[in-house]
Amino acid sequence: MSSVIRLLPDHVANQIAAGEVVQRPASVVKELLENAVDAGATSIKLVVKGAGKTLIQVTDNGKGMNEIDARMCFERHATSKISLAEDLFQLQTKGFRGEALASIAAIAHVELKTKEHQAELGTHVIIEGSKVVAQEVAVVPNGTSFSVKNLFFNIPARRNFLKSDQVELRHVIDEFERVALAHNDIQFTFIHNGTELFNLPTSNIRQRIVNVFGGKTNEKLVPVQETTEIVEIHGFVAKPEFAKKSRGEQFFFVNDRFIKSGYLHHAVTAAFEGLLKDGTHPSYFLYLNLPPNSIDINIHPTKTEIKFDDEQALYAILRATIKHSLGQFNVSPVLDFQKDSDLDVPYSYEGTKSVEPTVAVDTFFNPFDSMKSDGNLAGLSSSNSGFNPFESIKPKTSGSSFQSNASFQDRKHKSGGWETLYEGISDAKEIILTSANHQFEEDEVTGSLFGDEISQSTNYQQSYQFQKKYIISPIKSGMIIIDQRRAHQRILYEHYIKSFAVKQNSSQQLLFPLSLYYTVYEMELLRSIEQQLIQMGFLFDEISNEKIVILGIPVSVSESEVSIVLEDLLNDLQDDSPTDVDILHDRIAKSLAQSLAVKTGTYLTDKEQENIVNSLFGCDDPQTSPFGKTTFITMKVEDIDKKFM
């Protein structure tokens, strides 16, 4: 009997390994950036075309490779990071398995240009599907340049599973941000389709965060700092009022390596307990330094999961550190009746000496000295001390009224008494009104244009709101119970679908332009749906890499709702932005309908209830909401009668 077990060819084994290491273009970006960091580079440039499907190029000024290493780096399990199994518990580098480059070369066209600093010439290697096409000596700059083209060219099934360019670009940006935030001492540049998305100079951690997520991020950050025998923690958390509905800005770094940990994330959310709105998540950028022998990185192909020796202690320390920082900077209240919070000294001021204020006060200054030379304070001199400002309004008619108020007429201003200038004003008002026989209406006069001719049938209420959630409307056979939120969603959804069909919608001009700030990826996503937003009624003045300036908004959207509407729309499109126009219109219409629909618990006037009822039954599909849920039910009189039998 012939044997059935045999060794797989190297190119087949590499393609199988690539399924674990290279899942999408972002995986290639991660591996190449981490290799550049391990090479000791101080400047790294990432160039991407077609969201990484067409080209991914990473250029660095690291130490480079000689001609032998340039060829060996594409072999499986070939690495310069470790040599013994014990080295896994003393890792100081990003990579250590030696599988990434072999996996990438198996499913793409790879071009490598590298040169050591002390060498005169470098090496140029071209590999297509694990096959070395060419290797030659070349004149190249110091460092290394990897170009990965036509990803998954020999595995069309994997290529078909890739998402749209917007979604793949988001994953590429995520990987770039993770590496850039972990290494603020390295300069990073990111160019996509010829447009520079990031240009990050070397800086401190806070400035790197601001450069990545925009200038408005600086005011959101609260510093976190703690050092113990187990772990050293530093970084920043965002203030609770800036919490987001998505989990985009949540970063853990352990020994400068990005990780994902639901356990540590729970520690952070526990520290924010009672400070966050429902459905929102805190943003944080936390850096943990632990001894390498107390963690195990080799448990996941992507190296984003880590095992800790003492997770419970780490949980407690992290939670207490964040709570202390939130209380220290008066973000969360501290219940201590014996302590004055104004006397708290921030960490940055500890050890500094206090300085006595040097404010000089002139105790002999008199602000009224300058007025003595000009006469009295009210401008009244002794020559006109008997002036009465109300004599000019004395009526020419019979003076009976004024005679009865002789005490007012005889009242004269005393010299230097400015208070007497206003004496008798109320009496003068009464004299003027009575002498001129003027009449003024004390109460507002209201009346009906048609008197009592209006039929009382208009007072009949056609609908009723129940529990601020349902609208009950009577019909001949019984009554209809309408879910006000779902019904309004259906109305808005069909309104926006029709707006896309006619490619125009009414817009209201803003008195002052509205500026909103978003991340680089969110701005790219807004650019991709700019025409759809214009058709809805938005008018834009500027869309830059981090700011959008709005001049006009749809009539159905208030200015205070603009940021909420756009944030919800971006969250809905982040996971999957469809390329088909009709599907994109449907997604946008659903997102806006969900954001702008009247909320459960909102009181509606009779007119608003009537408008929802009439508009709902004017829709093409009034029975269900845009999300397939029932909008109303009917109850017949017979059914109600049965309840009383």
C-alpha positions as CSV (number, residue, x, y, z in Angstrom):
1,M,0.0,0.0,0.0
2,S,1.4,3.4,-1.0
3,S,1.8,6.0,1.7
4,V,-0.8,8.8,1.8
5,I,1.0,11.3,4.0
6,R,3.5,13.6,2.3
7,L,5.2,16.9,2.9
8,L,3.5,20.0,1.4
9,P,5.6,22.1,-1.0
10,D,7.0,25.2,0.5
11,H,4.8,27.6,-1.6
12,V,1.7,25.7,-0.5
13,A,2.7,25.8,3.2
14,N,3.4,29.5,2.8
15,Q,0.0,30.2,1.4
16,I,-1.6,28.3,4.2
17,A,0.4,30.2,6.8
18,A,-0.5,33.4,5.1
19,G,-4.1,32.7,5.9
20,E,-3.3,33.3,9.6
21,V,-0.8,36.1,9.3
22,V,-2.2,38.1,6.3
23,Q,-5.9,38.5,6.5
24,R,-6.2,41.8,4.7
25,P,-4.0,44.7,3.5
26,A,-3.8,46.1,7.0
27,S,-2.0,42.9,8.1
28,V,0.8,43.6,5.7
29,V,1.0,47.2,6.8
30,K,1.4,46.0,10.5
31,E,4.1,43.5,9.7
32,L,6.2,45.9,7.5
33,L,5.9,48.8,10.0
34,E,6.9,46.7,12.9
35,N,9.9,45.4,10.9
36,A,10.9,49.0,10.2
37,V,10.7,49.8,13.9
38,D,12.8,46.7,14.9
39,A,15.4,47.9,12.3
40,G,16.0,51.0,14.4
41,A,14.5,53.5,11.9
42,T,14.0,57.1,13.0
43,S,11.8,57.9,9.9
44,I,9.2,55.6,8.3
45,K,7.1,56.4,5.2
46,L,4.0,54.4,4.3
47,V,2.6,54.7,0.7
48,V,-0.7,53.0,-0.1
49,K,-2.8,52.8,-3.2
50,G,-6.3,51.4,-3.6
51,A,-6.5,50.9,0.2
52,G,-3.6,48.5,0.0
53,K,-5.0,46.2,-2.7
54,T,-2.8,47.7,-5.4
55,L,0.3,48.8,-3.5
56,I,1.7,48.9,0.0
57,Q,5.2,50.5,0.3
58,V,7.1,51.0,3.5
59,T,10.4,52.9,3.4
60,D,12.7,53.3,6.4
61,N,16.2,54.6,7.3
62,G,17.0,51.6,9.5
63,K,20.2,49.6,9.5
64,G,19.3,47.7,6.3
65,M,20.4,44.2,5.2
66,N,23.2,42.6,3.2
67,E,22.6,40.5,0.2
68,I,22.4,37.2,2.1
69,D,20.0,38.5,4.7
70,A,17.9,40.1,1.9
71,R,17.3,36.7,0.4
72,M,17.0,34.8,3.7
73,C,14.3,37.0,5.2
74,F,11.8,35.5,2.8
75,E,12.3,32.0,4.1
76,R,10.0,30.4,6.7
77,H,11.0,30.7,10.3
78,A,14.0,32.8,9.4
79,T,14.5,35.7,11.9
80,S,17.2,37.7,13.6
81,K,15.0,38.5,16.7
82,I,15.5,35.2,18.7
83,S,17.7,32.1,18.6
84,L,16.5,30.1,21.7
85,A,13.1,29.3,23.1
86,E,14.0,31.1,26.3
87,D,14.2,34.3,24.3
88,L,10.4,34.4,24.0
89,F,10.3,35.6,27.7
90,Q,12.9,38.3,27.1
91,L,11.4,39.9,24.0
92,Q,12.4,43.5,23.2
93,T,11.3,43.4,19.5
94,K,7.9,43.3,17.7
95,G,8.5,40.2,15.6
96,F,10.0,36.9,16.5
97,R,8.4,34.1,14.5
98,G,10.0,34.7,11.1
99,E,6.7,34.0,9.2
100,A,5.5,37.4,8.1
101,L,7.7,38.1,5.0
102,A,7.4,34.5,3.8
103,S,3.6,34.6,4.0
104,I,3.5,38.0,2.2
105,A,5.8,36.9,-0.6
106,A,3.6,33.8,-1.2
107,I,0.5,35.8,-2.0
108,A,1.8,39.0,-3.6
109,H,4.4,40.6,-5.9
110,V,7.2,41.8,-3.5
111,E,10.1,44.1,-4.3
112,L,12.8,44.7,-1.8
113,K,15.5,47.4,-1.9
114,T,17.9,47.5,1.0
115,K,21.4,48.7,1.9
116,E,23.5,48.8,5.1
117,H,24.8,52.2,6.1
118,Q,28.5,51.1,5.9
119,A,28.1,49.4,2.5
120,E,28.6,51.1,-0.8
121,L,26.0,49.2,-2.8
122,G,22.7,47.6,-1.8
123,T,20.5,44.7,-2.9
124,H,17.4,44.6,-5.1
125,V,15.2,41.5,-4.8
126,I,12.0,40.7,-6.8
127,I,9.7,37.8,-5.7
128,E,6.4,36.7,-7.1
129,G,4.4,34.0,-5.4
130,S,7.4,32.7,-3.3
131,K,9.5,32.5,-6.5
132,V,12.6,34.7,-6.7
133,V,12.4,36.4,-10.1
134,A,15.6,38.5,-9.7
135,Q,18.3,39.5,-7.2
136,E,21.0,42.0,-8.1
137,V,23.3,44.6,-6.8
138,A,21.8,48.1,-7.0
139,V,22.4,51.7,-6.0
140,V,19.8,52.4,-3.3
141,P,19.6,54.7,-0.3
142,N,20.4,53.5,3.3
143,G,17.7,51.5,4.9
144,T,15.0,49.3,3.5
145,S,12.1,49.7,1.1
146,F,9.4,47.0,0.8
147,S,6.9,47.2,-2.0
148,V,3.9,44.8,-1.9
149,K,1.8,44.8,-5.1
150,N,-1.3,42.9,-6.2
151,L,-2.2,41.4,-2.9
152,F,-3.8,37.9,-3.2
153,F,-3.2,37.8,-6.9
154,N,-2.9,34.0,-6.9
155,I,-5.8,33.5,-4.4
156,P,-8.8,35.1,-6.0
157,A,-11.2,33.7,-3.4
158,R,-9.4,35.6,-0.7
159,R,-9.3,38.8,-2.7
160,N,-13.1,38.6,-3.3
161,F,-13.6,38.5,0.5
162,L,-12.0,41.9,0.9
163,K,-14.4,44.8,1.8
164,S,-14.8,48.1,0.0
165,D,-11.8,50.5,-0.2
166,Q,-13.2,52.7,2.6
167,V,-13.4,49.8,5.0
168,E,-10.0,48.4,4.1
169,L,-8.5,51.9,4.4
170,R,-10.0,52.2,7.9
171,H,-8.2,49.0,8.9
172,V,-4.9,50.3,7.4
173,I,-5.3,53.6,9.3
174,D,-6.0,51.7,12.5
175,E,-2.7,49.7,12.2
176,F,-0.8,52.8,11.3
177,E,-2.1,54.7,14.3
178,R,-1.3,51.8,16.7
179,V,2.3,51.7,15.6
180,A,2.6,55.5,15.5
181,L,1.2,56.0,19.0
182,A,3.5,53.3,20.4
183,H,6.6,55.0,19.0
184,N,6.4,58.8,19.4
185,D,10.2,59.1,18.9
186,I,9.9,58.0,15.3
187,Q,8.7,60.3,12.4
188,F,5.9,58.8,10.4
189,T,4.4,59.7,7.1
190,F,1.3,58.2,5.5
191,I,0.3,58.8,1.9
192,H,-2.9,57.3,0.3
193,N,-3.6,57.6,-3.4
194,G,-1.2,60.6,-3.6
195,T,-2.8,62.4,-0.7
196,E,-0.9,62.9,2.5
197,L,-3.1,61.7,5.4
198,F,-0.5,61.9,8.2
199,N,2.8,63.7,8.8
200,L,3.8,63.0,12.3
201,P,7.1,64.5,13.6
202,T,8.9,63.2,16.7
203,S,7.2,64.5,19.8
204,N,6.0,63.6,23.3
205,I,3.1,61.2,23.8
206,R,0.5,63.9,24.3
207,Q,1.5,65.8,21.1
208,R,1.5,62.5,19.1
209,I,-2.0,61.8,20.2
210,V,-3.1,65.3,19.2
211,N,-1.3,65.0,15.8
212,V,-3.1,61.7,15.1
213,F,-6.6,62.6,16.2
214,G,-6.7,66.3,15.7
215,G,-6.1,69.5,17.6
216,K,-9.4,69.4,19.5
217,T,-8.2,66.2,21.3
218,N,-5.8,68.1,23.6
219,E,-8.7,69.6,25.7
220,K,-10.2,66.1,26.2
221,L,-7.1,64.4,27.8
222,V,-6.6,63.7,31.5
223,P,-3.1,62.5,32.4
224,V,-2.7,59.1,34.1
225,Q,0.5,58.3,36.0
226,E,1.4,55.5,38.5
227,T,4.4,53.4,39.3
228,T,4.3,50.2,41.4
229,E,6.4,47.1,41.8
230,I,4.2,45.2,39.4
231,V,3.6,47.7,36.6
232,E,4.3,51.3,35.5
233,I,1.3,53.0,34.0
234,H,1.3,56.3,32.1
235,G,-0.9,57.8,29.4
236,F,-4.2,59.6,29.1
237,V,-7.9,59.1,29.4
238,A,-10.5,61.3,27.8
239,K,-13.0,63.3,29.9
240,P,-16.4,61.6,30.3
241,E,-18.3,64.3,28.4
242,F,-16.3,63.3,25.3
243,A,-17.2,59.6,25.4
244,K,-18.2,58.2,22.0
245,K,-20.7,55.6,20.9
246,S,-18.0,53.7,19.0
247,R,-14.9,52.1,20.4
248,G,-12.4,53.8,18.0
249,E,-10.1,55.6,20.4
250,Q,-9.2,52.9,22.9
251,F,-5.6,51.9,23.1
252,F,-3.6,49.6,25.4
253,F,0.2,49.4,24.9
254,V,2.2,46.8,26.8
255,N,6.0,47.4,26.4
256,D,5.3,49.5,23.3
257,R,3.2,46.8,21.7
258,F,-0.5,47.3,21.0
259,I,-2.8,44.7,22.6
260,K,-6.5,43.9,23.0
261,S,-7.7,43.0,26.5
262,G,-11.4,42.8,27.5
263,Y,-10.3,42.3,31.1
264,L,-8.3,45.5,31.3
265,H,-11.0,47.4,29.3
266,H,-13.4,46.4,32.0
267,A,-11.1,47.9,34.6
268,V,-11.2,51.2,32.7
269,T,-15.0,51.3,32.3
270,A,-15.3,50.4,36.0
271,A,-13.2,53.5,36.9
272,F,-15.7,55.6,34.8
273,E,-18.7,54.1,36.6
274,G,-21.4,56.7,37.0
275,L,-19.7,59.2,34.8
276,L,-20.7,58.0,31.3
277,K,-24.0,58.2,29.4
278,D,-25.7,55.0,28.4
279,G,-24.3,53.5,25.3
280,T,-21.1,55.4,25.3
281,H,-17.5,54.2,25.7
282,P,-14.5,56.1,27.2
283,S,-11.5,56.9,25.1
284,Y,-8.1,56.1,26.5
285,F,-4.4,55.9,25.6
286,L,-2.7,53.8,28.3
287,Y,0.9,52.6,28.3
288,L,1.9,49.7,30.6
289,N,5.5,48.7,31.2
290,L,6.0,45.2,32.7
291,P,9.0,42.9,33.1
292,P,9.2,40.8,29.8
293,N,9.3,37.6,31.9
294,S,5.9,38.3,33.4
295,I,3.9,38.3,30.1
296,D,3.5,35.7,27.3
297,I,3.0,37.2,23.8
298,N,3.2,34.0,21.8
299,I,-0.5,33.0,22.1
300,H,-2.0,34.5,19.0
301,P,-0.8,34.8,15.4
302,T,-1.4,38.6,15.3
303,K,0.4,39.0,18.7
304,T,-2.4,41.3,20.0
305,E,-3.3,39.1,22.9
306,I,-1.1,38.7,26.0
307,K,-1.2,36.6,29.1
308,F,-0.3,38.2,32.4
309,D,1.1,36.5,35.5
310,D,-1.1,38.5,37.9
311,E,-4.1,39.9,36.0
312,Q,-6.1,40.6,39.2
313,A,-3.5,42.9,40.7
314,L,-3.1,44.6,37.3
315,Y,-6.9,45.1,37.1
316,A,-7.0,46.7,40.6
317,I,-4.0,49.0,40.0
318,L,-5.3,50.2,36.7
319,R,-8.8,50.9,38.0
320,A,-7.5,52.7,41.1
321,T,-5.0,54.8,39.0
322,I,-7.7,56.0,36.6
323,K,-10.2,56.8,39.4
324,H,-7.4,58.8,41.2
325,S,-6.6,60.8,38.0
326,L,-10.3,61.6,37.4
327,G,-10.7,62.8,41.0
328,Q,-7.3,64.6,41.1
329,F,-8.2,66.8,38.1
330,N,-11.8,67.4,39.3
331,V,-13.4,65.3,36.6
332,S,-15.3,63.2,39.1
333,P,-16.5,64.3,42.5
334,V,-14.6,63.2,45.6
335,L,-16.8,62.6,48.7
336,D,-14.6,63.9,51.5
337,F,-16.2,66.4,53.9
338,Q,-12.9,67.1,55.7
339,K,-11.0,68.1,52.6
340,D,-11.2,71.3,50.5
341,S,-10.8,70.3,46.8
342,D,-9.3,73.7,46.0
343,L,-6.3,72.8,48.1
344,D,-5.4,69.8,46.0
345,V,-2.0,70.0,44.3
346,P,-1.7,68.3,40.9
347,Y,1.2,65.9,40.4
348,S,3.0,68.3,38.1
349,Y,3.3,70.9,40.9
350,E,4.5,68.6,43.7
351,G,7.9,69.8,45.1
352,T,7.6,73.3,43.8
353,K,7.9,76.3,46.2
354,S,5.0,78.7,46.5
355,V,5.6,82.4,45.6
356,E,4.0,85.2,47.6
357,P,1.9,87.5,45.4
358,T,3.4,91.0,44.9
359,V,0.3,93.1,44.2
360,A,0.7,96.8,45.2
361,V,-2.3,98.7,46.5
362,D,-2.6,102.5,46.8
363,T,-4.5,102.9,50.1
364,F,-4.7,106.7,49.6
365,F,-6.4,106.6,46.3
366,N,-9.9,108.4,46.2
367,P,-11.8,108.1,42.9
368,F,-14.0,111.1,43.9
369,D,-11.1,113.6,44.2
370,S,-11.1,114.3,40.5
371,M,-14.8,115.3,40.6
372,K,-14.5,118.0,43.2
373,S,-13.0,120.5,40.8
374,D,-15.8,119.9,38.3
375,G,-18.6,120.6,40.8
376,N,-21.1,118.2,42.3
377,L,-21.1,114.6,41.4
378,A,-24.4,114.9,39.5
379,G,-23.2,118.0,37.6
380,L,-25.5,120.3,39.6
381,S,-24.0,123.6,40.6
382,S,-25.2,126.0,43.2
383,S,-26.6,128.3,40.6
384,N,-29.2,125.7,39.4
385,S,-29.7,123.9,42.7
386,G,-33.4,124.7,42.4
387,F,-33.8,123.1,39.0
388,N,-36.9,120.7,38.7
389,P,-36.8,118.5,35.6
390,F,-40.5,118.0,35.7
391,E,-41.5,121.6,35.5
392,S,-41.4,121.5,31.7
393,I,-44.2,119.0,31.6
394,K,-46.6,121.1,33.6
395,P,-50.0,121.1,31.8
396,K,-51.6,124.3,30.5
397,T,-55.1,123.2,31.7
398,S,-56.6,124.0,35.1
399,G,-54.1,123.3,37.7
400,S,-56.5,121.5,40.1
401,S,-54.5,118.3,39.8
402,F,-51.2,120.0,40.5
403,Q,-52.7,122.0,43.3
404,S,-53.6,118.9,45.1
405,N,-50.0,117.8,44.7
406,A,-48.4,121.0,45.8
407,S,-46.0,119.1,48.0
408,F,-44.5,117.6,44.8
409,Q,-44.3,121.0,43.1
410,D,-42.6,122.6,46.0
411,R,-40.1,119.9,46.4
412,K,-36.7,121.3,45.4
413,H,-33.3,119.5,44.9
414,K,-30.9,120.3,47.5
415,S,-27.4,121.3,46.5
416,G,-25.1,118.4,46.1
417,G,-27.8,115.8,46.8
418,W,-27.8,113.7,43.6
419,E,-30.2,111.2,45.2
420,T,-32.9,113.8,45.2
421,L,-32.8,114.0,41.3
422,Y,-35.1,110.9,41.2
423,E,-37.4,111.8,44.0
424,G,-41.1,112.2,43.1
425,I,-40.8,110.4,39.7
426,S,-43.7,108.0,40.6
427,D,-45.8,111.0,41.6
428,A,-45.0,112.8,38.4
429,K,-46.1,109.8,36.4
430,E,-49.4,109.8,38.1
431,I,-49.9,113.5,37.6
432,I,-49.1,113.3,33.9
433,L,-51.5,110.5,33.3
434,T,-54.4,112.0,35.3
435,S,-54.0,115.5,33.9
436,A,-53.9,114.3,30.3
437,N,-56.8,111.9,30.8
438,H,-54.7,109.1,29.1
439,Q,-55.8,105.5,29.5
440,F,-53.5,102.4,29.3
441,E,-54.4,98.8,29.1
442,E,-53.1,96.9,32.0
443,D,-54.0,93.4,30.7
444,E,-53.5,91.9,27.3
445,V,-56.6,92.2,25.2
446,T,-57.4,89.0,23.3
447,G,-60.2,88.2,21.0
448,S,-61.3,86.0,18.2
449,L,-61.6,87.3,14.7
450,F,-64.8,85.3,14.1
451,G,-66.3,85.7,17.6
452,D,-68.4,82.7,18.6
453,E,-69.1,81.5,15.1
454,I,-66.4,78.8,15.3
455,S,-67.9,75.4,15.5
456,Q,-67.0,73.5,18.6
457,S,-66.3,70.5,16.5
458,T,-62.7,71.8,16.0
459,N,-62.1,71.1,19.7
460,Y,-62.6,67.4,19.1
461,Q,-59.3,65.6,19.6
462,Q,-58.5,63.1,16.8
463,S,-55.6,61.3,18.6
464,Y,-54.2,60.8,22.0
465,Q,-50.7,60.1,23.2
466,F,-50.3,57.2,25.6
467,Q,-47.2,56.8,27.9
468,K,-45.3,59.3,25.6
469,K,-44.7,56.3,23.4
470,Y,-47.9,55.4,21.5
471,I,-50.4,57.5,19.5
472,I,-54.0,56.2,19.7
473,S,-56.2,57.3,16.9
474,P,-59.9,56.3,16.6
475,I,-61.3,54.8,13.4
476,K,-64.7,53.5,12.4
477,S,-64.0,49.9,13.3
478,G,-62.1,50.6,16.5
479,M,-58.8,52.3,17.0
480,I,-55.1,52.3,15.8
481,I,-52.2,52.2,18.2
482,I,-49.1,53.7,16.5
483,D,-45.5,53.5,17.8
484,Q,-44.5,57.1,17.4
485,R,-40.7,56.5,17.0
486,R,-41.1,53.7,14.4
487,A,-43.7,55.6,12.5
488,H,-41.5,58.7,12.4
489,Q,-38.6,56.6,11.2
490,R,-40.7,55.4,8.3
491,I,-41.7,58.9,7.4
492,L,-38.2,60.3,7.5
493,Y,-36.7,57.3,5.6
494,E,-39.1,57.7,2.7
495,H,-38.5,61.4,2.7
496,Y,-34.7,61.0,2.3
497,I,-35.1,58.3,-0.3
498,K,-37.2,60.7,-2.4
499,S,-34.6,63.4,-1.9
500,F,-31.9,61.1,-3.4
501,A,-34.2,60.3,-6.3
502,V,-34.8,64.0,-7.2
503,K,-31.2,64.8,-6.2
504,Q,-32.1,67.9,-4.2
505,N,-33.6,68.9,-0.9
506,S,-34.4,72.1,0.9
507,S,-31.6,73.6,2.9
508,Q,-31.4,76.3,5.6
509,Q,-28.4,78.7,5.6
510,L,-26.6,79.0,8.9
511,L,-26.0,82.5,10.3
512,F,-22.5,81.4,11.4
513,P,-20.5,78.5,9.8
514,L,-20.4,75.4,11.9
515,S,-17.0,73.7,12.3
516,L,-16.8,70.1,13.3
517,Y,-13.6,68.0,13.9
518,Y,-13.1,64.4,13.0
519,T,-10.3,61.8,12.6
520,V,-8.5,61.4,9.3
521,Y,-10.5,58.2,8.4
522,E,-13.8,59.9,9.3
523,M,-12.9,62.8,7.0
524,E,-12.1,60.3,4.2
525,L,-15.5,58.7,4.7
526,L,-17.3,62.0,4.7
527,R,-15.5,62.9,1.4
528,S,-16.8,59.6,-0.1
529,I,-20.4,60.5,0.7
530,E,-20.2,64.2,0.2
531,Q,-22.5,64.2,-2.9
532,Q,-25.2,62.3,-1.0
533,L,-25.0,64.7,1.9
534,I,-25.4,67.7,-0.5
535,Q,-28.5,66.1,-2.0
536,M,-29.9,65.9,1.5
537,G,-29.5,69.6,2.1
538,F,-26.0,70.0,3.6
539,L,-23.8,72.8,2.2
540,F,-20.0,72.5,2.8
541,D,-17.4,75.3,2.7
542,E,-14.3,73.2,3.6
543,I,-13.4,69.5,4.1
544,S,-9.8,69.2,5.3
545,N,-7.9,66.4,6.9
546,E,-9.4,67.1,10.4
547,K,-12.1,69.8,10.1
548,I,-15.3,70.2,8.2
549,V,-17.0,73.6,7.8
550,I,-20.8,73.5,7.2
551,L,-22.7,76.5,5.7
552,G,-26.2,75.0,5.4
553,I,-28.1,72.1,6.9
554,P,-31.4,70.3,5.9
555,V,-34.6,71.9,7.1
556,S,-35.5,68.8,9.2
557,V,-32.2,69.0,11.1
558,S,-31.5,71.6,13.9
559,E,-28.0,73.0,14.3
560,S,-27.6,71.3,17.7
561,E,-28.3,67.9,16.0
562,V,-25.8,68.2,13.2
563,S,-22.8,66.7,15.1
564,I,-25.0,63.8,16.5
565,V,-26.4,63.0,13.1
566,L,-23.0,62.9,11.4
567,E,-21.5,60.9,14.2
568,D,-24.2,58.3,14.0
569,L,-23.9,58.2,10.2
570,L,-20.1,57.6,10.4
571,N,-20.6,54.9,13.0
572,D,-23.1,53.1,10.7
573,L,-20.8,53.3,7.7
574,Q,-17.5,52.4,9.4
575,D,-17.9,48.7,9.4
576,D,-19.1,48.5,5.8
577,S,-19.4,51.3,3.3
578,P,-21.3,49.9,0.2
579,T,-20.0,50.8,-3.2
580,D,-23.5,50.4,-4.9
581,V,-25.1,53.8,-5.0
582,D,-28.7,52.6,-4.2
583,I,-27.5,50.6,-1.3
584,L,-25.5,53.5,0.0
585,H,-28.5,55.8,-0.2
586,D,-30.6,53.2,1.7
587,R,-27.9,53.0,4.5
588,I,-27.7,56.8,4.8
589,A,-31.5,57.2,4.8
590,K,-31.9,54.6,7.5
591,S,-29.1,56.1,9.6
592,L,-30.6,59.6,9.4
593,A,-34.1,58.3,10.1
594,Q,-32.9,56.6,13.2
595,S,-31.0,59.6,14.5
596,L,-33.7,62.2,13.8
597,A,-36.8,60.2,14.7
598,V,-38.8,61.4,17.7
599,K,-37.5,59.6,20.8
600,T,-39.7,57.5,23.1
601,G,-40.7,59.6,26.0
602,T,-41.1,62.8,24.0
603,Y,-44.4,64.7,24.5
604,L,-46.2,65.5,21.3
605,T,-48.8,68.2,20.8
606,D,-52.1,67.4,19.1
607,K,-50.8,68.9,15.8
608,E,-47.6,66.8,15.9
609,Q,-49.7,63.6,16.6
610,E,-52.0,64.4,13.7
611,N,-49.1,65.1,11.4
612,I,-47.4,61.8,12.2
613,V,-50.7,59.8,11.7
614,N,-51.4,61.5,8.4
615,S,-47.8,61.3,7.1
616,L,-47.5,57.6,8.1
617,F,-50.5,56.5,6.0
618,G,-49.2,58.6,3.2
619,C,-46.1,56.4,3.0
620,D,-45.6,53.6,0.5
621,D,-45.1,51.1,3.2
622,P,-46.7,52.3,6.4
623,Q,-46.9,49.0,8.2
624,T,-43.2,48.5,9.0
625,S,-40.3,50.8,10.0
626,P,-37.2,50.9,7.8
627,F,-35.7,48.2,10.0
628,G,-38.6,45.8,9.5
629,K,-40.5,46.4,12.7
630,T,-44.2,46.9,13.1
631,T,-45.3,50.5,13.2
632,F,-49.0,50.2,14.2
633,I,-51.6,47.7,15.3
634,T,-55.4,47.9,15.0
635,M,-58.0,46.9,17.7
636,K,-61.6,46.4,16.6
637,V,-64.6,47.3,18.7
638,E,-65.5,43.7,18.8
639,D,-62.2,42.8,20.3
640,I,-62.6,45.4,22.9
641,D,-66.1,44.2,23.7
642,K,-64.9,40.7,24.3
643,K,-62.6,42.0,27.0
644,F,-65.7,43.0,29.0
645,M,-67.7,39.8,28.6
